[in-house]
């Protein structure tokens, strides 16, 4: 699924950090990230999930592509 932000807003997003090259990246707790008007994202990408629960559909974002 792809979404497009209709205005500048912020939402929690999971991220990953690499502590050492032998272990690879590790999943981290969500941090609030800024997303900008007309920015397109896939909110379901593993280790980069965006929590859209605090945003309003058709006000803050719209779905541009279904799976």
Secondary structure as UniProt FT lines:
FT   STRAND          2..5
FT   STRAND          9..18
FT   TURN            21..23
FT   STRAND          25..35
FT   TURN            37..38
FT   STRAND          40..41
FT   TURN            43..44
FT   TURN            46..47
FT   TURN            53..54
FT   TURN            58..60
FT   STRAND          61..65
//
